[in-house]
Amino acid sequence: MPINNRVHHVGSGELEGYAAISGGTVGSKKLWMGLVENPPLSSTDNHHHGDSEAGIYVVSGHPVFVYHDGTQEVRLAANPGDFFLVPPFVPHREENPDPNEPAVVVIARTTQEPIKVSVPELYQLAEAETETETESESNRTMP
C-alpha cells in the first residue's frame, strides 16, 4: 500500500488502466482521477456514477456530453480547456462524433475508485430518488 505522508507523482506512462490517482495507485482515500480517451465516432453507454460527483476537463478533441433535463435530451458540445460537473446519480453519456480525432479527458471523482452504473436510458433523476439511493448506499455493509 502506498505511503500517505508524502506527495505522490504518477508519470504519464504509469497509469493503471485509466487510473492515475486512486486507492490502488497512491493510497487515495476520497479521490479518483484518471485519463480517458474516446476514439473517433464512439459513444459510451448511458450511465451514472452513483453518489460520486465527477469533474471533467477536456484535454483535446470535441466530445459531447448528453443528459436529460426532464423535458428533452440535452447535448453539450465541448472544446479543449472546457470543464464539466456531473452531479451524483445523473444519467449521462459521452460521445465523440469526430470521424478522425480522439477525445481525451481527465476525470476526477469524489470516490476512491471509479463507479459506473449502466442504465437503459437517460432520464431526469427526481430529488427524492437521490436521497433514497444515497440513504440505501450508506446503509450497505462492507464484506
DOKERO-714091 format. One record per residue (C-alpha): residue number from 1; residue in three letters; x, y, z. Coordinates in Angstrom, 3 decimals, always signed. Example, Ala and Ser with C-alpha at 12.3 -4.5 7.8 and 13.67 -1.06 7.14 Angstrom:
% DOKERO-714091
REC   nr  rest        c1        c2        c3
REC    1   ALA   +12.300    -4.500    +7.800
REC    2   SER   +13.670    -1.060    +7.140
***
This chain:
% DOKERO-714091
REC   nr  rest        c1        c2        c3
REC    1   MET    +0.000    +0.000    +0.000
REC    2   PRO    +1.388    +3.420    -0.918
REC    3   ILE    +2.642    +5.708    +1.834
REC    4   ASN    +0.228    +8.564    +2.662
REC    5   ASN    +2.553   +11.056    +4.321
REC    6   ARG    +4.120   +12.412    +1.139
REC    7   VAL    +3.217   +13.905    -2.238
REC    8   HIS    +2.869   +11.213    -4.903
REC    9   HIS    +3.912   +11.587    -8.533
REC   10   VAL    +2.302    +9.413   -11.192
REC   11   GLY    +4.079    +9.774   -14.525
REC   12   SER    +2.202    +9.792   -17.828
REC   13   GLY    +3.245    +6.213   -18.563
REC   14   GLU    +2.437    +4.887   -15.085
REC   15   LEU    -1.375    +4.790   -15.144
REC   16   GLU    -3.127    +1.587   -14.081
REC   17   GLY    -5.660    +1.327   -16.888
REC   18   TYR    -7.330    +4.729   -16.790
REC   19   ALA    -6.473    +5.420   -13.135
REC   20   ALA    -3.751    +7.865   -12.194
REC   21   ILE    -4.818    +8.728    -8.639
REC   22   SER    -6.767    +6.092    -6.729
REC   23   GLY    -6.621    +3.913    -3.660
REC   24   GLY    -4.672    +1.343    -5.643
REC   25   THR    -2.128    +3.683    -7.245
REC   26   VAL    -1.272    +6.140    -4.470
REC   27   GLY    -3.479    +5.249    -1.498
REC   28   SER    -6.067    +7.979    -2.102
REC   29   LYS    -8.996    +7.731    +0.292
REC   30   LYS   -11.611   +10.044    -1.278
REC   31   LEU   -10.430   +10.968    -4.767
REC   32   TRP   -10.129    +9.141    -8.088
REC   33   MET    -8.546   +10.754   -11.140
REC   34   GLY    -7.844    +9.288   -14.499
REC   35   LEU    -7.321    +9.889   -18.172
REC   36   VAL    -9.880    +8.625   -20.676
REC   37   GLU    -9.539    +8.604   -24.449
REC   38   ASN   -12.693    +8.113   -26.503
REC   39   PRO   -11.907    +7.013   -30.069
REC   40   PRO   -13.381    +8.736   -33.128
REC   41   LEU   -17.094    +8.061   -33.750
REC   42   SER   -17.584    +6.464   -30.324
REC   43   SER   -20.179    +6.689   -27.567
REC   44   THR   -20.348    +5.366   -24.027
REC   45   ASP   -23.448    +3.655   -22.734
REC   46   ASN   -25.933    +5.629   -20.644
REC   47   HIS   -24.633    +5.586   -17.067
REC   48   HIS   -24.210    +7.447   -13.788
REC   49   HIS   -21.507    +7.473   -11.129
REC   50   GLY   -23.561    +6.647    -8.028
REC   51   ASP   -23.131    +9.104    -5.187
REC   52   SER   -19.870   +10.401    -6.655
REC   53   GLU   -19.524   +13.815    -8.263
REC   54   ALA   -17.460   +13.800   -11.449
REC   55   GLY   -15.396   +16.724   -12.668
REC   56   ILE   -14.248   +16.556   -16.287
REC   57   TYR   -11.554   +18.574   -18.058
REC   58   VAL   -11.325   +18.335   -21.856
REC   59   VAL    -7.682   +17.935   -22.901
REC   60   SER    -8.218   +17.501   -26.645
REC   61   GLY   -10.920   +16.733   -29.165
REC   62   HIS   -14.555   +17.790   -29.131
REC   63   PRO   -16.613   +15.401   -27.003
REC   64   VAL   -20.341   +15.848   -26.482
REC   65   PHE   -21.910   +15.283   -23.052
REC   66   VAL   -25.540   +14.155   -23.214
REC   67   TYR   -28.130   +14.098   -20.411
REC   68   HIS   -31.894   +14.538   -19.980
REC   69   ASP   -33.229   +17.716   -18.338
REC   70   GLY   -36.683   +16.277   -17.586
REC   71   THR   -38.174   +17.576   -20.823
REC   72   GLN   -35.688   +16.655   -23.513
REC   73   GLU   -32.249   +15.308   -24.246
REC   74   VAL   -29.567   +17.995   -23.876
REC   75   ARG   -26.284   +17.852   -25.811
REC   76   LEU   -23.357   +19.939   -24.533
REC   77   ALA   -20.555   +20.248   -27.085
REC   78   ALA   -17.096   +20.653   -25.580
REC   79   ASN   -13.805   +22.167   -26.654
REC   80   PRO   -10.283   +21.692   -25.277
REC   81   GLY    -9.962   +23.579   -21.994
REC   82   ASP   -13.643   +23.201   -21.027
REC   83   PHE   -14.722   +21.862   -17.622
REC   84   PHE   -17.910   +19.961   -16.713
REC   85   LEU   -19.520   +18.822   -13.464
REC   86   VAL   -21.692   +15.698   -13.456
REC   87   PRO   -23.671   +15.582   -10.170
REC   88   PRO   -24.256   +12.302    -8.308
REC   89   PHE   -26.748    +9.840    -9.861
REC   90   VAL   -27.287   +11.943   -13.033
REC   91   PRO   -27.565    +9.603   -16.040
REC   92   HIS   -25.460   +10.768   -18.982
REC   93   ARG   -23.234    +9.571   -21.800
REC   94   GLU   -20.187   +10.869   -23.585
REC   95   GLU   -19.943   +10.883   -27.365
REC   96   ASN   -17.137   +11.633   -29.761
REC   97   PRO   -18.760   +12.490   -33.098
REC   98   ASP   -15.461   +13.395   -34.788
REC   99   PRO   -14.536   +10.864   -37.503
REC  100   ASN   -10.781   +11.455   -37.165
REC  101   GLU    -9.749   +12.831   -33.756
REC  102   PRO    -9.968   +11.053   -30.384
REC  103   ALA   -11.433   +12.977   -27.429
REC  104   VAL    -9.160   +12.971   -24.376
REC  105   VAL   -10.493   +13.997   -20.961
REC  106   VAL    -9.244   +13.998   -17.382
REC  107   ILE   -11.880   +12.807   -14.911
REC  108   ALA   -11.885   +13.407   -11.146
REC  109   ARG   -14.444   +11.669    -8.927
REC  110   THR   -15.182   +12.032    -5.245
REC  111   THR   -14.824    +8.322    -4.545
REC  112   GLN   -11.649    +6.336    -4.127
REC  113   GLU   -12.341    +4.138    -7.115
REC  114   PRO   -14.457    +4.696   -10.234
REC  115   ILE   -18.176    +3.908   -10.055
REC  116   LYS   -20.084    +3.365   -13.302
REC  117   VAL   -23.695    +2.186   -13.197
REC  118   SER   -25.183    +1.469   -16.628
REC  119   VAL   -28.809    +2.497   -17.168
REC  120   PRO   -31.089    +1.619   -20.113
REC  121   GLU   -31.982    +5.228   -20.922
REC  122   LEU   -31.327    +8.827   -19.966
REC  123   TYR   -33.857   +10.260   -17.532
REC  124   GLN   -34.218   +13.145   -15.095
REC  125   LEU   -33.496   +11.983   -11.569
REC  126   ALA   -36.045   +13.202    -9.027
REC  127   GLU   -34.714   +14.758    -5.797
REC  128   ALA   -36.462   +12.082    -3.695
REC  129   GLU   -34.737    +9.308    -5.704
REC  130   THR   -31.325   +10.834    -4.997
REC  131   GLU   -31.984   +10.964    -1.247
REC  132   THR   -33.342    +7.387    -1.181
REC  133   GLU   -30.399    +5.983    -3.166
REC  134   THR   -27.891    +7.864    -1.022
REC  135   GLU   -29.500    +6.539    +2.166
REC  136   SER   -29.609    +2.959    +0.881
REC  137   GLU   -25.951    +3.121    -0.193
REC  138   SER   -24.888    +4.427    +3.222
REC  139   ASN   -26.732    +1.505    +4.870
REC  140   ARG   -24.753    -1.100    +2.932
REC  141   THR   -22.172    -3.093    +4.854
REC  142   MET   -18.716    -3.820    +3.518
REC  143   PRO   -17.745    -7.501    +3.136
***
